[in-house]
């Protein structure tokens, strides 16, 4: 499991370490923490040192970033060591806009990426987009300050598409361990799917010894991300599985409504695959 550690401007809170430990134990996974320390270009102020000492501000920001990564790694060791879960650490020092590419490249040598999301600036969303669409690996988006709850109930958002099929395949480790699996279809969203799409997925999962129930929801014009997250919260599920939809043109992503909604306002843990 690859865990990017965000360190700027505020960075992940130490509480993300509890999430990492819970998921690593649940999946029986080793953990690799990638400390994303910022690098900023040297700059000079037109006012010199009379009013704004820009070089000093840059040094302070970089020192704060490194201190946050050290604290986060310490918090993760404190959670993982008692469980006997190995922790490996890597470090990258880049301009913030470059971290998506760095994480996506490293993710290709791991099974899954755990990405802590919080109400910070837009940098975390842009980084998450790059990792989802460029890594070729499933990305577990976790509300970083949320409780660490074992995902015993897993909800699958199913639209019959290729991205959703990839997500189901990537989620097998979670599905096999779940006590309850629910397939959710949303009527009135996007292009109508086959009427029996949910039943066919349930039959497929049954062939893999995974029993799944069905829930059919109505969109009623509401954003799809709101519908799905509200359902997960209503039934007390611990994980939502969905496909990440988007097109890339010159590195600008045109996101599907559900993907965009999740990244804008993540309220439940979501496993996204593209």
C-alpha positions as CSV (number, residue, x, y, z in Angstrom):
1,X,0.0,0.0,0.0
2,X,1.4,3.4,-1.1
3,X,0.5,6.3,1.2
4,X,1.4,9.8,-0.1
5,X,2.0,12.1,2.8
6,X,0.9,15.7,2.1
7,X,2.9,18.3,3.9
8,X,1.9,21.7,2.4
9,X,0.3,24.1,3.1
10,X,-1.3,22.3,6.0
11,X,-0.6,18.7,5.3
12,X,-2.4,15.6,6.5
13,X,-3.3,15.5,10.2
14,X,-1.7,12.8,12.4
15,X,-5.1,11.1,12.5
16,X,-4.5,9.7,9.0
17,X,-2.1,7.2,10.6
18,X,-5.0,5.4,12.3
19,X,-6.7,5.0,8.9
20,X,-3.5,3.7,7.3
21,X,-3.1,1.1,10.1
22,X,-6.7,-0.1,10.0
23,X,-6.6,-0.6,6.2
24,X,-3.2,-2.2,6.2
25,X,-4.3,-4.6,8.9
26,X,-7.6,-5.3,7.1
27,X,-5.8,-6.1,3.8
28,X,-2.7,-7.7,5.3
29,X,-0.6,-5.1,3.5
30,X,2.8,-3.6,4.0
31,X,3.0,0.1,3.9
32,X,5.2,2.5,1.9
33,X,4.9,6.2,2.9
34,X,5.9,8.7,0.3
35,X,6.8,12.0,2.0
36,X,5.9,14.8,-0.4
37,X,8.1,17.6,0.7
38,X,7.7,20.9,-1.2
39,X,10.4,22.6,-3.2
40,X,9.9,26.2,-4.2
41,X,11.9,28.3,-6.7
42,X,14.1,31.0,-5.4
43,X,12.4,34.4,-5.6
44,X,13.3,37.9,-4.8
45,X,11.0,40.7,-3.6
46,X,11.0,44.0,-5.4
47,X,11.0,45.6,-1.9
48,X,14.1,43.6,-1.0
49,X,14.3,42.9,2.7
50,X,12.7,46.2,3.6
51,X,9.2,44.8,3.9
52,X,9.1,41.2,2.6
53,X,11.9,38.7,3.0
54,X,10.8,36.2,0.4
55,X,13.8,33.9,0.6
56,X,13.2,33.6,4.4
57,X,9.5,32.8,3.7
58,X,10.5,30.0,1.3
59,X,13.0,28.5,3.8
60,X,10.3,28.6,6.4
61,X,7.7,26.9,4.2
62,X,10.2,24.2,3.2
63,X,11.2,23.6,6.8
64,X,7.6,23.3,7.8
65,X,6.9,20.8,5.1
66,X,9.8,18.6,6.1
67,X,8.8,18.9,9.8
68,X,5.2,17.8,8.9
69,X,6.4,14.7,7.0
70,X,8.7,13.7,9.9
71,X,5.7,14.0,12.3
72,X,3.4,12.0,10.0
73,X,6.0,9.2,9.6
74,X,6.4,9.1,13.4
75,X,2.6,8.9,13.8
76,X,2.4,6.0,11.3
77,X,5.2,4.1,13.0
78,X,3.5,4.5,16.3
79,X,0.3,2.9,14.8
80,X,2.0,0.2,12.7
81,X,4.8,-1.0,14.9
82,X,2.5,-2.6,17.5
83,X,0.7,-4.4,14.7
84,X,3.9,-5.8,13.3
85,X,3.2,-4.1,9.9
86,X,6.4,-3.1,8.0
87,X,6.8,0.6,7.1
88,X,9.1,1.7,4.3
89,X,9.6,5.4,3.6
90,X,10.4,7.3,0.5
91,X,10.9,11.0,0.0
92,X,10.3,13.4,-2.9
93,X,11.0,17.1,-3.0
94,X,9.1,18.8,-5.8
95,X,7.0,21.8,-6.7
96,X,3.5,21.0,-5.5
97,X,2.0,20.7,-9.0
98,X,4.4,17.9,-9.8
99,X,3.4,15.5,-7.0
100,X,0.6,13.9,-9.0
101,X,3.0,12.6,-11.6
102,X,5.5,11.5,-8.9
103,X,2.9,9.6,-6.9
104,X,1.3,8.0,-10.1
105,X,4.7,6.7,-11.2
106,X,5.5,5.2,-7.8
107,X,2.0,3.7,-7.5
108,X,2.6,1.4,-10.4
109,X,4.9,-0.6,-8.1
110,X,2.2,-1.0,-5.5
111,X,-1.2,-2.7,-5.3
112,X,-3.2,0.2,-4.0
113,X,-2.8,3.9,-3.1
114,X,-4.4,5.3,0.1
115,X,-5.0,9.1,-0.4
116,X,-6.1,11.2,2.5
117,X,-8.4,14.0,1.5
118,X,-9.4,17.0,3.6
119,X,-10.8,20.5,3.2
120,X,-7.5,22.0,2.1
121,X,-6.7,24.0,-1.1
122,X,-7.2,22.6,-4.6
123,X,-3.8,21.1,-4.8
124,X,-4.9,17.8,-3.1
125,X,-7.8,17.4,-5.6
126,X,-5.5,18.0,-8.6
127,X,-3.0,15.5,-7.2
128,X,-5.7,12.9,-6.6
129,X,-7.0,13.4,-10.2
130,X,-3.5,12.7,-11.6
131,X,-3.1,9.6,-9.5
132,X,-6.5,8.2,-10.3
133,X,-6.1,8.6,-14.1
134,X,-2.4,8.1,-14.6
135,X,-1.3,5.4,-12.1
136,X,-3.1,2.4,-13.4
137,X,-3.8,1.4,-9.8
138,X,-6.9,1.6,-7.6
139,X,-7.0,4.7,-5.3
140,X,-8.6,4.6,-1.9
141,X,-9.8,8.1,-1.1
142,X,-10.2,8.5,2.6
143,X,-11.6,11.5,4.6
144,X,-8.5,12.1,6.6
145,X,-10.1,13.2,9.8
146,X,-12.8,10.5,9.7
147,X,-13.0,7.5,12.0
148,X,-11.1,4.3,11.2
149,X,-13.9,1.9,10.6
150,X,-13.3,-1.6,9.1
151,X,-15.3,-1.8,5.9
152,X,-17.5,-4.7,6.7
153,X,-20.3,-3.4,4.4
154,X,-19.2,-2.5,0.9
155,X,-21.4,-0.7,-1.6
156,X,-20.7,-1.0,-5.3
157,X,-21.8,1.9,-7.6
158,X,-22.7,0.0,-10.8
159,X,-23.5,1.5,-14.1
160,X,-22.5,-1.4,-16.3
161,X,-19.5,0.5,-17.7
162,X,-15.9,-0.4,-18.1
163,X,-14.6,1.8,-15.3
164,X,-17.1,0.3,-12.9
165,X,-16.1,-3.2,-14.0
166,X,-12.4,-2.4,-13.4
167,X,-13.3,-1.0,-9.9
168,X,-15.1,-4.2,-9.0
169,X,-12.1,-6.3,-10.1
170,X,-9.7,-4.0,-8.1
171,X,-12.0,-4.3,-5.0
172,X,-12.0,-8.1,-4.7
173,X,-9.8,-8.0,-1.6
174,X,-12.4,-5.8,0.1
175,X,-15.4,-7.7,-1.2
176,X,-14.0,-11.1,-0.1
177,X,-13.6,-9.8,3.5
178,X,-16.9,-7.9,3.7
179,X,-19.9,-9.3,5.7
180,X,-22.3,-7.4,3.4
181,X,-22.0,-6.3,-0.2
182,X,-24.7,-4.1,-1.9
183,X,-24.8,-3.3,-5.6
184,X,-26.4,0.1,-6.1
185,X,-27.8,1.3,-9.5
186,X,-29.1,4.8,-10.0
187,X,-32.0,5.3,-12.4
188,X,-32.1,8.4,-14.5
189,X,-28.3,9.0,-14.4
190,X,-26.4,9.2,-17.7
191,X,-27.2,6.7,-20.5
192,X,-29.7,4.1,-19.4
193,X,-28.1,0.8,-18.5
194,X,-29.5,-2.7,-19.1
195,X,-32.4,-3.3,-16.8
196,X,-30.8,-6.5,-15.4
197,X,-27.3,-5.0,-15.0
198,X,-27.3,-5.2,-11.3
199,X,-28.6,-8.7,-11.3
200,X,-25.9,-9.8,-13.7
201,X,-23.2,-8.3,-11.5
202,X,-24.7,-10.1,-8.5
203,X,-24.5,-13.4,-10.5
204,X,-20.9,-12.7,-11.4
205,X,-19.9,-12.0,-7.8
206,X,-21.8,-15.2,-6.7
207,X,-19.5,-17.1,-9.1
208,X,-16.7,-15.8,-6.9
209,X,-18.4,-16.8,-3.6
210,X,-19.4,-13.2,-2.9
211,X,-23.1,-12.7,-2.0
212,X,-24.5,-9.3,-2.9
213,X,-27.8,-7.6,-2.5
214,X,-29.3,-5.0,-4.8
215,X,-30.5,-1.4,-4.2
216,X,-32.1,0.7,-6.9
217,X,-32.0,4.4,-6.3
218,X,-33.6,7.3,-8.2
219,X,-31.6,10.3,-9.2
220,X,-34.5,12.8,-9.2
221,X,-32.0,15.4,-10.6
222,X,-29.7,15.2,-7.6
223,X,-25.9,15.1,-8.1
224,X,-24.8,11.4,-8.4
225,X,-22.0,11.9,-5.8
226,X,-24.6,13.1,-3.3
227,X,-26.9,10.2,-3.9
228,X,-24.2,7.6,-3.5
229,X,-22.5,9.1,-0.4
230,X,-25.9,9.7,1.2
231,X,-26.8,6.0,0.6
232,X,-23.5,4.8,2.0
233,X,-24.0,6.9,5.2
234,X,-27.7,5.8,5.5
235,X,-26.9,2.1,5.4
236,X,-23.8,2.5,7.6
237,X,-21.5,1.1,4.9
238,X,-17.7,1.5,5.3
239,X,-16.6,1.7,1.7
240,X,-18.0,2.8,-1.7
241,X,-16.5,1.2,-4.8
242,X,-16.9,3.1,-8.1
243,X,-15.2,3.7,-11.5
244,X,-13.4,6.9,-12.1
245,X,-14.6,8.5,-15.3
246,X,-12.7,11.2,-17.2
247,X,-10.9,12.1,-20.4
248,X,-7.5,13.6,-20.6
249,X,-6.4,16.1,-23.1
250,X,-3.0,17.7,-22.7
251,X,-3.2,16.8,-19.0
252,X,-6.5,18.6,-18.4
253,X,-9.1,16.2,-17.0
254,X,-12.8,16.4,-18.0
255,X,-14.4,14.5,-15.1
256,X,-17.6,12.6,-14.9
257,X,-20.1,14.0,-12.5
258,X,-19.7,11.3,-9.8
259,X,-15.9,11.5,-9.9
260,X,-15.9,15.3,-9.7
261,X,-18.4,15.3,-6.9
262,X,-16.4,12.9,-4.8
263,X,-13.2,14.9,-5.2
264,X,-15.0,18.1,-4.4
265,X,-16.7,16.8,-1.2
266,X,-15.5,13.5,0.0
267,X,-17.6,12.3,3.0
268,X,-17.1,8.5,2.9
269,X,-14.1,6.2,2.0
270,X,-14.2,5.5,-1.8
271,X,-12.2,3.1,-3.8
272,X,-11.8,4.6,-7.3
273,X,-10.4,2.8,-10.4
274,X,-9.9,4.0,-13.9
